[in-house]
Amino acid sequence: MLAEAFRVVQPNGVVGFSVWGDKEASNYFTLFSQTIAALNLESPEDALRRSNFHLNHRENMIAMLEKAGFVNVICWN
């Protein structure tokens, strides 16, 4: 997705992405996974082997954006 976003942005263009915040401060976004766990069911997260918050690591996100070709990356929580 990042490579495609880089491909279509105009030269010197600006893009913005938003990801979920910190897990500890996002009770609403953890409700589904908590309910699935309480019912002892397999969740889509389990099938993907990653958390809904897998993009929440600032350094990893910056590295992914730079790998896709973006420069002057600004990232904050």
LUMTORZA-637535 format. One record per residue: chain; x, y, z of N, C-alpha, C, O, CB in turn; residue in one letter; residue number from 1. Coordinates in steps of 0.05 Angstrom, whole numbers, always signed. Glycine has a CB too. Example, Ala and Ser with C-alpha at 12.3 -4.5 7.8 and 13.67 -1.06 7.14 Angstrom:
2
<r mol="A" n_c1="+264" n_c2="-114" n_c3="+156" ca_c1="+246" ca_c2="-90" ca_c3="+156" c_c1="+264" c_c2="-66" c_c3="+156" o_c1="+285" o_c2="-66" o_c3="+169" cb_c1="+226" cb_c2="-89" cb_c3="+181" type="A" seq="1"/>
<r mol="A" n_c1="+257" n_c2="-45" n_c3="+142" ca_c1="+273" ca_c2="-21" ca_c3="+143" c_c1="+258" c_c2="+1" c_c3="+157" o_c1="+268" o_c2="+23" o_c3="+161" cb_c1="+282" cb_c2="-12" cb_c3="+114" type="S" seq="2"/>
END
This chain:
77
<r mol="A" n_c1="+16" n_c2="-24" n_c3="+0" ca_c1="+0" ca_c2="+0" ca_c3="+0" c_c1="+17" c_c2="+25" c_c3="+0" o_c1="+11" o_c2="+44" o_c3="-14" cb_c1="-19" cb_c2="+0" cb_c3="+24" type="M" seq="1"/>
<r mol="A" n_c1="+39" n_c2="+24" n_c3="+15" ca_c1="+56" ca_c2="+48" ca_c3="+16" c_c1="+70" c_c2="+52" c_c3="-10" o_c1="+73" o_c2="+75" o_c3="-19" cb_c1="+77" cb_c2="+45" cb_c3="+39" type="L" seq="2"/>
<r mol="A" n_c1="+79" n_c2="+31" n_c3="-23" ca_c1="+92" ca_c2="+33" ca_c3="-49" c_c1="+73" c_c2="+45" c_c3="-70" o_c1="+81" o_c2="+62" o_c3="-86" cb_c1="+102" cb_c2="+6" cb_c3="-59" type="A" seq="3"/>
<r mol="A" n_c1="+48" n_c2="+37" n_c3="-69" ca_c1="+28" ca_c2="+48" ca_c3="-88" c_c1="+22" c_c2="+77" c_c3="-82" o_c1="+19" o_c2="+93" o_c3="-100" cb_c1="+2" cb_c2="+31" cb_c3="-86" type="E" seq="4"/>
<r mol="A" n_c1="+21" n_c2="+84" n_c3="-56" ca_c1="+17" ca_c2="+112" ca_c3="-49" c_c1="+40" c_c2="+129" c_c3="-59" o_c1="+36" o_c2="+151" o_c3="-69" cb_c1="+13" cb_c2="+115" cb_c3="-18" type="A" seq="5"/>
<r mol="A" n_c1="+64" n_c2="+119" n_c3="-56" ca_c1="+88" ca_c2="+134" ca_c3="-66" c_c1="+87" c_c2="+136" c_c3="-96" o_c1="+94" o_c2="+157" o_c3="-107" cb_c1="+114" cb_c2="+120" cb_c3="-57" type="F" seq="6"/>
<r mol="A" n_c1="+78" n_c2="+115" n_c3="-110" ca_c1="+77" ca_c2="+115" ca_c3="-139" c_c1="+58" c_c2="+137" c_c3="-150" o_c1="+64" o_c2="+150" o_c3="-170" cb_c1="+69" cb_c2="+88" cb_c3="-149" type="R" seq="7"/>
<r mol="A" n_c1="+35" n_c2="+141" n_c3="-137" ca_c1="+15" ca_c2="+159" ca_c3="-147" c_c1="+17" c_c2="+188" c_c3="-137" o_c1="+4" o_c2="+205" o_c3="-148" cb_c1="-12" cb_c2="+148" cb_c3="-141" type="V" seq="8"/>
<r mol="A" n_c1="+33" n_c2="+193" n_c3="-117" ca_c1="+35" ca_c2="+220" ca_c3="-107" c_c1="+51" c_c2="+237" c_c3="-127" o_c1="+70" o_c2="+228" o_c3="-139" cb_c1="+48" cb_c2="+220" cb_c3="-79" type="V" seq="9"/>
<r mol="A" n_c1="+42" n_c2="+262" n_c3="-130" ca_c1="+56" ca_c2="+281" ca_c3="-148" c_c1="+84" c_c2="+286" c_c3="-137" o_c1="+88" o_c2="+285" o_c3="-113" cb_c1="+39" cb_c2="+307" cb_c3="-150" type="Q" seq="10"/>
<r mol="A" n_c1="+103" n_c2="+293" n_c3="-154" ca_c1="+129" ca_c2="+301" ca_c3="-145" c_c1="+127" c_c2="+324" c_c3="-124" o_c1="+111" o_c2="+343" o_c3="-129" cb_c1="+147" cb_c2="+310" cb_c3="-168" type="P" seq="11"/>
<r mol="A" n_c1="+141" n_c2="+322" n_c3="-103" ca_c1="+140" ca_c2="+341" ca_c3="-81" c_c1="+112" c_c2="+342" c_c3="-67" o_c1="+106" o_c2="+361" o_c3="-53" cb_c1="+147" cb_c2="+369" cb_c3="-90" type="N" seq="12"/>
<r mol="A" n_c1="+96" n_c2="+321" n_c3="-72" ca_c1="+70" ca_c2="+320" ca_c3="-60" c_c1="+72" c_c2="+313" c_c3="-30" o_c1="+93" o_c2="+304" o_c3="-20" cb_c1="+52" cb_c2="+300" cb_c3="-74" type="G" seq="13"/>
<r mol="A" n_c1="+50" n_c2="+316" n_c3="-17" ca_c1="+48" ca_c2="+310" ca_c3="+12" c_c1="+26" c_c2="+290" c_c3="+16" o_c1="+5" o_c2="+292" o_c3="+4" cb_c1="+43" cb_c2="+336" cb_c3="+29" type="V" seq="14"/>
<r mol="A" n_c1="+31" n_c2="+270" n_c3="+33" ca_c1="+11" ca_c2="+250" ca_c3="+39" c_c1="+9" c_c2="+248" c_c3="+69" o_c1="+27" o_c2="+255" o_c3="+84" cb_c1="+17" cb_c2="+222" cb_c3="+26" type="V" seq="15"/>
<r mol="A" n_c1="-13" n_c2="+238" n_c3="+79" ca_c1="-17" ca_c2="+233" ca_c3="+107" c_c1="-30" c_c2="+206" c_c3="+112" o_c1="-48" o_c2="+198" o_c3="+97" cb_c1="-35" cb_c2="+255" cb_c3="+120" type="G" seq="16"/>
<r mol="A" n_c1="-21" n_c2="+193" n_c3="+132" ca_c1="-32" ca_c2="+167" ca_c3="+139" c_c1="-39" c_c2="+168" c_c3="+169" o_c1="-27" o_c2="+182" o_c3="+184" cb_c1="-12" cb_c2="+143" cb_c3="+133" type="F" seq="17"/>
<r mol="A" n_c1="-59" n_c2="+153" n_c3="+176" ca_c1="-68" ca_c2="+152" ca_c3="+204" c_c1="-70" c_c2="+122" c_c3="+212" o_c1="-82" o_c2="+106" o_c3="+197" cb_c1="-94" cb_c2="+167" cb_c3="+209" type="S" seq="18"/>
<r mol="A" n_c1="-59" n_c2="+115" n_c3="+235" ca_c1="-62" ca_c2="+88" ca_c3="+245" c_c1="-72" c_c2="+90" c_c3="+274" o_c1="-73" o_c2="+111" o_c3="+286" cb_c1="-34" cb_c2="+73" cb_c3="+245" type="V" seq="19"/>
<r mol="A" n_c1="-81" n_c2="+67" n_c3="+284" ca_c1="-92" ca_c2="+67" ca_c3="+311" c_c1="-71" c_c2="+76" c_c3="+331" o_c1="-47" o_c2="+72" o_c3="+327" cb_c1="-102" cb_c2="+39" cb_c3="+318" type="W" seq="20"/>
<r mol="A" n_c1="-80" n_c2="+88" n_c3="+353" ca_c1="-62" ca_c2="+98" ca_c3="+373" c_c1="-51" c_c2="+75" c_c3="+391" o_c1="-52" o_c2="+52" o_c3="+384" cb_c1="-76" cb_c2="+118" cb_c3="+390" type="G" seq="21"/>
<r mol="A" n_c1="-42" n_c2="+83" n_c3="+414" ca_c1="-31" ca_c2="+64" ca_c3="+433" c_c1="-53" c_c2="+45" c_c3="+443" o_c1="-76" o_c2="+54" o_c3="+448" cb_c1="-18" cb_c2="+78" cb_c3="+457" type="D" seq="22"/>
<r mol="A" n_c1="-47" n_c2="+19" n_c3="+444" ca_c1="-66" ca_c2="-1" ca_c3="+453" c_c1="-78" c_c2="+6" c_c3="+480" o_c1="-102" o_c2="+3" o_c3="+485" cb_c1="-53" cb_c2="-29" cb_c3="+453" type="K" seq="23"/>
<r mol="A" n_c1="-61" n_c2="+16" n_c3="+498" ca_c1="-70" ca_c2="+22" ca_c3="+525" c_c1="-90" c_c2="+45" c_c3="+526" o_c1="-106" o_c2="+46" o_c3="+545" cb_c1="-46" cb_c2="+28" cb_c3="+543" type="E" seq="24"/>
<r mol="A" n_c1="-90" n_c2="+62" n_c3="+506" ca_c1="-108" ca_c2="+85" ca_c3="+506" c_c1="-130" c_c2="+81" c_c3="+485" o_c1="-144" o_c2="+101" o_c3="+479" cb_c1="-92" cb_c2="+110" cb_c3="+499" type="A" seq="25"/>
<r mol="A" n_c1="-134" n_c2="+57" n_c3="+476" ca_c1="-154" ca_c2="+52" ca_c3="+454" c_c1="-173" c_c2="+29" c_c3="+462" o_c1="-175" o_c2="+10" o_c3="+448" cb_c1="-139" cb_c2="+45" cb_c3="+428" type="S" seq="26"/>
<r mol="A" n_c1="-186" n_c2="+33" n_c3="+484" ca_c1="-204" ca_c2="+11" ca_c3="+494" c_c1="-225" c_c2="+4" c_c3="+474" o_c1="-232" o_c2="-20" o_c3="+471" cb_c1="-217" cb_c2="+20" cb_c3="+520" type="N" seq="27"/>
<r mol="A" n_c1="-236" n_c2="+23" n_c3="+459" ca_c1="-257" ca_c2="+17" ca_c3="+440" c_c1="-246" c_c2="-2" c_c3="+418" o_c1="-261" o_c2="-20" o_c3="+410" cb_c1="-267" cb_c2="+43" cb_c3="+427" type="Y" seq="28"/>
<r mol="A" n_c1="-222" n_c2="+2" n_c3="+409" ca_c1="-211" ca_c2="-14" ca_c3="+388" c_c1="-202" c_c2="-42" c_c3="+397" o_c1="-196" o_c2="-59" o_c3="+380" cb_c1="-187" cb_c2="+1" cb_c3="+376" type="F" seq="29"/>
<r mol="A" n_c1="-201" n_c2="-46" n_c3="+423" ca_c1="-194" ca_c2="-73" ca_c3="+433" c_c1="-219" c_c2="-89" c_c3="+441" o_c1="-216" o_c2="-113" o_c3="+448" cb_c1="-175" cb_c2="-70" cb_c3="+456" type="T" seq="30"/>
<r mol="A" n_c1="-242" n_c2="-77" n_c3="+440" ca_c1="-267" ca_c2="-90" ca_c3="+449" c_c1="-272" c_c2="-116" c_c3="+433" o_c1="-279" o_c2="-136" o_c3="+445" cb_c1="-290" cb_c2="-71" cb_c3="+445" type="L" seq="31"/>
<r mol="A" n_c1="-269" n_c2="-115" n_c3="+407" ca_c1="-274" ca_c2="-139" ca_c3="+390" c_c1="-256" c_c2="-162" c_c3="+398" o_c1="-265" o_c2="-184" o_c3="+402" cb_c1="-271" cb_c2="-132" cb_c3="+361" type="F" seq="32"/>
<r mol="A" n_c1="-230" n_c2="-156" n_c3="+399" ca_c1="-211" ca_c2="-178" ca_c3="+405" c_c1="-215" c_c2="-188" c_c3="+433" o_c1="-211" o_c2="-212" o_c3="+438" cb_c1="-182" cb_c2="-168" cb_c3="+402" type="S" seq="33"/>
<r mol="A" n_c1="-222" n_c2="-171" n_c3="+452" ca_c1="-227" ca_c2="-180" ca_c3="+480" c_c1="-252" c_c2="-198" c_c3="+481" o_c1="-252" o_c2="-218" o_c3="+495" cb_c1="-231" cb_c2="-156" cb_c3="+498" type="Q" seq="34"/>
<r mol="A" n_c1="-273" n_c2="-191" n_c3="+465" ca_c1="-297" ca_c2="-207" ca_c3="+464" c_c1="-292" c_c2="-234" c_c3="+452" o_c1="-301" o_c2="-255" o_c3="+462" cb_c1="-319" cb_c2="-192" cb_c3="+448" type="T" seq="35"/>
<r mol="A" n_c1="-277" n_c2="-235" n_c3="+430" ca_c1="-270" ca_c2="-260" ca_c3="+416" c_c1="-254" c_c2="-278" c_c3="+435" o_c1="-259" o_c2="-302" o_c3="+437" cb_c1="-255" cb_c2="-254" cb_c3="+390" type="I" seq="36"/>
<r mol="A" n_c1="-235" n_c2="-266" n_c3="+449" ca_c1="-219" ca_c2="-282" ca_c3="+468" c_c1="-236" c_c2="-293" c_c3="+491" o_c1="-233" o_c2="-316" o_c3="+499" cb_c1="-196" cb_c2="-264" cb_c3="+480" type="A" seq="37"/>
<r mol="A" n_c1="-255" n_c2="-276" n_c3="+501" ca_c1="-272" ca_c2="-285" ca_c3="+523" c_c1="-290" c_c2="-309" c_c3="+514" o_c1="-297" o_c2="-326" o_c3="+530" cb_c1="-289" cb_c2="-262" cb_c3="+533" type="A" seq="38"/>
<r mol="A" n_c1="-297" n_c2="-309" n_c3="+488" ca_c1="-314" ca_c2="-330" ca_c3="+478" c_c1="-297" c_c2="-354" c_c3="+468" o_c1="-308" o_c2="-374" o_c3="+458" cb_c1="-331" cb_c2="-320" cb_c3="+455" type="L" seq="39"/>
<r mol="A" n_c1="-271" n_c2="-352" n_c3="+470" ca_c1="-252" ca_c2="-373" ca_c3="+462" c_c1="-255" c_c2="-380" c_c3="+433" o_c1="-254" o_c2="-403" o_c3="+425" cb_c1="-257" cb_c2="-398" cb_c3="+479" type="N" seq="40"/>
<r mol="A" n_c1="-258" n_c2="-359" n_c3="+416" ca_c1="-260" ca_c2="-362" ca_c3="+387" c_c1="-234" c_c2="-352" c_c3="+374" o_c1="-219" o_c2="-337" o_c3="+386" cb_c1="-284" cb_c2="-347" cb_c3="+376" type="L" seq="41"/>
<r mol="A" n_c1="-230" n_c2="-360" n_c3="+349" ca_c1="-207" ca_c2="-350" ca_c3="+334" c_c1="-214" c_c2="-324" c_c3="+321" o_c1="-236" o_c2="-321" o_c3="+308" cb_c1="-197" cb_c2="-371" cb_c3="+312" type="E" seq="42"/>
<r mol="A" n_c1="-197" n_c2="-304" n_c3="+324" ca_c1="-203" ca_c2="-278" ca_c3="+313" c_c1="-188" c_c2="-274" c_c3="+287" o_c1="-168" o_c2="-288" o_c3="+282" cb_c1="-196" cb_c2="-255" cb_c3="+333" type="S" seq="43"/>
<r mol="A" n_c1="-196" n_c2="-255" n_c3="+270" ca_c1="-180" ca_c2="-248" ca_c3="+246" c_c1="-151" c_c2="-241" c_c3="+253" o_c1="-133" o_c2="-247" o_c3="+238" cb_c1="-194" cb_c2="-225" cb_c3="+231" type="P" seq="44"/>
<r mol="A" n_c1="-147" n_c2="-228" n_c3="+276" ca_c1="-120" ca_c2="-222" ca_c3="+285" c_c1="-103" c_c2="-247" c_c3="+287" o_c1="-80" o_c2="-248" o_c3="+278" cb_c1="-120" cb_c2="-207" cb_c3="+312" type="E" seq="45"/>
<r mol="A" n_c1="-115" n_c2="-268" n_c3="+299" ca_c1="-100" ca_c2="-293" ca_c3="+302" c_c1="-93" c_c2="-305" c_c3="+276" o_c1="-71" o_c2="-315" o_c3="+272" cb_c1="-117" cb_c2="-313" cb_c3="+319" type="D" seq="46"/>
<r mol="A" n_c1="-111" n_c2="-303" n_c3="+257" ca_c1="-106" ca_c2="-315" ca_c3="+230" c_c1="-83" c_c2="-300" c_c3="+216" o_c1="-68" o_c2="-312" o_c3="+201" cb_c1="-132" cb_c2="-313" cb_c3="+213" type="A" seq="47"/>
<r mol="A" n_c1="-81" n_c2="-274" n_c3="+221" ca_c1="-60" ca_c2="-258" ca_c3="+209" c_c1="-34" c_c2="-259" c_c3="+225" o_c1="-13" o_c2="-251" o_c3="+215" cb_c1="-69" cb_c2="-229" cb_c3="+206" type="L" seq="48"/>
<r mol="A" n_c1="-35" n_c2="-269" n_c3="+249" ca_c1="-12" ca_c2="-270" ca_c3="+267" c_c1="-1" c_c2="-243" c_c3="+273" o_c1="+23" o_c2="-240" o_c3="+277" cb_c1="+9" cb_c2="-288" cb_c3="+255" type="R" seq="49"/>
<r mol="A" n_c1="-19" n_c2="-223" n_c3="+275" ca_c1="-10" ca_c2="-196" ca_c3="+282" c_c1="-33" c_c2="-182" c_c3="+297" o_c1="-56" o_c2="-189" o_c3="+294" cb_c1="-1" cb_c2="-180" cb_c3="+258" type="R" seq="50"/>
<r mol="A" n_c1="-25" n_c2="-162" n_c3="+311" ca_c1="-44" ca_c2="-146" ca_c3="+326" c_c1="-56" c_c2="-125" c_c3="+308" o_c1="-45" o_c2="-117" o_c3="+288" cb_c1="-31" cb_c2="-133" cb_c3="+351" type="S" seq="51"/>
<r mol="A" n_c1="-80" n_c2="-115" n_c3="+316" ca_c1="-91" ca_c2="-92" ca_c3="+302" c_c1="-73" c_c2="-67" c_c3="+305" o_c1="-77" o_c2="-48" o_c3="+290" cb_c1="-119" cb_c2="-86" cb_c3="+313" type="N" seq="52"/>
<r mol="A" n_c1="-55" n_c2="-68" n_c3="+323" ca_c1="-37" ca_c2="-46" ca_c3="+329" c_c1="-9" c_c2="-50" c_c3="+317" o_c1="+10" o_c2="-37" o_c3="+326" cb_c1="-35" cb_c2="-41" cb_c3="+359" type="F" seq="53"/>
<r mol="A" n_c1="-7" n_c2="-67" n_c3="+297" ca_c1="+20" ca_c2="-74" ca_c3="+286" c_c1="+34" c_c2="-50" c_c3="+273" o_c1="+58" o_c2="-51" o_c3="+268" cb_c1="+18" cb_c2="-96" cb_c3="+267" type="H" seq="54"/>
<r mol="A" n_c1="+19" n_c2="-29" n_c3="+266" ca_c1="+31" ca_c2="-6" ca_c3="+253" c_c1="+36" c_c2="+17" c_c3="+274" o_c1="+43" o_c2="+39" o_c3="+266" cb_c1="+13" cb_c2="+5" cb_c3="+231" type="L" seq="55"/>
<r mol="A" n_c1="+33" n_c2="+10" n_c3="+299" ca_c1="+35" ca_c2="+31" ca_c3="+320" c_c1="+63" c_c2="+36" c_c3="+330" o_c1="+67" o_c2="+51" o_c3="+349" cb_c1="+18" cb_c2="+23" cb_c3="+343" type="N" seq="56"/>
<r mol="A" n_c1="+83" n_c2="+23" n_c3="+318" ca_c1="+111" ca_c2="+27" ca_c3="+327" c_c1="+124" c_c2="+49" c_c3="+310" o_c1="+129" o_c2="+44" o_c3="+286" cb_c1="+127" cb_c2="+1" cb_c3="+326" type="H" seq="57"/>
<r mol="A" n_c1="+129" n_c2="+71" n_c3="+322" ca_c1="+138" ca_c2="+95" ca_c3="+307" c_c1="+162" c_c2="+90" c_c3="+290" o_c1="+162" o_c2="+97" o_c3="+266" cb_c1="+144" cb_c2="+117" cb_c3="+327" type="R" seq="58"/>
<r mol="A" n_c1="+183" n_c2="+78" n_c3="+301" ca_c1="+207" ca_c2="+73" ca_c3="+286" c_c1="+202" c_c2="+54" c_c3="+262" o_c1="+213" o_c2="+58" o_c3="+241" cb_c1="+229" cb_c2="+61" cb_c3="+304" type="E" seq="59"/>
<r mol="A" n_c1="+186" n_c2="+33" n_c3="+266" ca_c1="+180" ca_c2="+14" ca_c3="+245" c_c1="+164" c_c2="+28" c_c3="+223" o_c1="+169" o_c2="+23" o_c3="+199" cb_c1="+164" cb_c2="-10" cb_c3="+256" type="N" seq="60"/>
<r mol="A" n_c1="+145" n_c2="+46" n_c3="+230" ca_c1="+129" ca_c2="+60" ca_c3="+211" c_c1="+146" c_c2="+78" c_c3="+194" o_c1="+143" o_c2="+80" o_c3="+169" cb_c1="+107" cb_c2="+75" cb_c3="+224" type="M" seq="61"/>
<r mol="A" n_c1="+164" n_c2="+92" n_c3="+207" ca_c1="+183" ca_c2="+110" ca_c3="+192" c_c1="+200" c_c2="+94" c_c3="+173" o_c1="+203" o_c2="+102" o_c3="+150" cb_c1="+200" cb_c2="+126" cb_c3="+211" type="I" seq="62"/>
<r mol="A" n_c1="+210" n_c2="+71" n_c3="+182" ca_c1="+227" ca_c2="+54" ca_c3="+165" c_c1="+211" c_c2="+44" c_c3="+141" o_c1="+221" o_c2="+43" o_c3="+118" cb_c1="+238" cb_c2="+31" cb_c3="+181" type="A" seq="63"/>
<r mol="A" n_c1="+186" n_c2="+36" n_c3="+145" ca_c1="+169" ca_c2="+26" ca_c3="+122" c_c1="+164" c_c2="+49" c_c3="+102" o_c1="+165" o_c2="+44" o_c3="+78" cb_c1="+142" cb_c2="+16" cb_c3="+133" type="M" seq="64"/>
<r mol="A" n_c1="+159" n_c2="+73" n_c3="+112" ca_c1="+154" ca_c2="+96" ca_c3="+94" c_c1="+179" c_c2="+102" c_c3="+78" o_c1="+177" o_c2="+107" o_c3="+54" cb_c1="+145" cb_c2="+120" cb_c3="+110" type="L" seq="65"/>
<r mol="A" n_c1="+202" n_c2="+103" n_c3="+91" ca_c1="+227" ca_c2="+108" ca_c3="+77" c_c1="+233" c_c2="+87" c_c3="+57" o_c1="+243" o_c2="+92" o_c3="+35" cb_c1="+250" cb_c2="+112" cb_c3="+97" type="E" seq="66"/>
<r mol="A" n_c1="+228" n_c2="+61" n_c3="+64" ca_c1="+233" ca_c2="+39" ca_c3="+45" c_c1="+216" c_c2="+42" c_c3="+20" o_c1="+224" o_c2="+35" o_c3="-2" cb_c1="+227" cb_c2="+12" cb_c3="+59" type="K" seq="67"/>
<r mol="A" n_c1="+192" n_c2="+53" n_c3="+24" ca_c1="+173" ca_c2="+57" ca_c3="+1" c_c1="+182" c_c2="+81" c_c3="-16" o_c1="+172" o_c2="+84" o_c3="-38" cb_c1="+145" cb_c2="+61" cb_c3="+11" type="A" seq="68"/>
<r mol="A" n_c1="+201" n_c2="+97" n_c3="-6" ca_c1="+211" ca_c2="+120" ca_c3="-22" c_c1="+205" c_c2="+147" c_c3="-11" o_c1="+215" o_c2="+167" o_c3="-21" cb_c1="+200" cb_c2="+118" cb_c3="-49" type="G" seq="69"/>
<r mol="A" n_c1="+189" n_c2="+149" n_c3="+10" ca_c1="+181" ca_c2="+174" ca_c3="+22" c_c1="+206" c_c2="+187" c_c3="+36" o_c1="+222" o_c2="+173" o_c3="+47" cb_c1="+158" cb_c2="+171" cb_c3="+41" type="F" seq="70"/>
<r mol="A" n_c1="+208" n_c2="+213" n_c3="+35" ca_c1="+229" ca_c2="+228" ca_c3="+49" c_c1="+216" c_c2="+249" c_c3="+66" o_c1="+192" o_c2="+255" o_c3="+64" cb_c1="+248" cb_c2="+241" cb_c3="+28" type="V" seq="71"/>
<r mol="A" n_c1="+231" n_c2="+260" n_c3="+85" ca_c1="+221" ca_c2="+280" ca_c3="+103" c_c1="+197" c_c2="+270" c_c3="+119" o_c1="+177" o_c2="+284" o_c3="+121" cb_c1="+214" cb_c2="+306" cb_c3="+88" type="N" seq="72"/>
<r mol="A" n_c1="+199" n_c2="+246" n_c3="+129" ca_c1="+176" ca_c2="+233" ca_c3="+143" c_c1="+173" c_c2="+246" c_c3="+171" o_c1="+193" o_c2="+248" o_c3="+186" cb_c1="+181" cb_c2="+203" cb_c3="+145" type="V" seq="73"/>
<r mol="A" n_c1="+149" n_c2="+254" n_c3="+177" ca_c1="+143" ca_c2="+265" ca_c3="+203" c_c1="+122" c_c2="+246" c_c3="+215" o_c1="+102" o_c2="+239" o_c3="+203" cb_c1="+132" cb_c2="+294" cb_c3="+202" type="I" seq="74"/>
<r mol="A" n_c1="+127" n_c2="+237" n_c3="+239" ca_c1="+110" ca_c2="+217" ca_c3="+252" c_c1="+107" c_c2="+224" c_c3="+282" o_c1="+127" o_c2="+229" o_c3="+295" cb_c1="+121" cb_c2="+188" cb_c3="+248" type="C" seq="75"/>
<r mol="A" n_c1="+82" n_c2="+223" n_c3="+292" ca_c1="+78" ca_c2="+229" ca_c3="+320" c_c1="+54" c_c2="+213" c_c3="+330" o_c1="+38" o_c2="+202" o_c3="+314" cb_c1="+72" cb_c2="+259" cb_c3="+324" type="W" seq="76"/>
<r mol="A" n_c1="+53" n_c2="+211" n_c3="+356" ca_c1="+30" ca_c2="+197" ca_c3="+370" c_c1="+10" c_c2="+218" c_c3="+377" o_c1="-11" o_c2="+211" o_c3="+389" cb_c1="+40" cb_c2="+181" cb_c3="+395" type="N" seq="77"/>
END
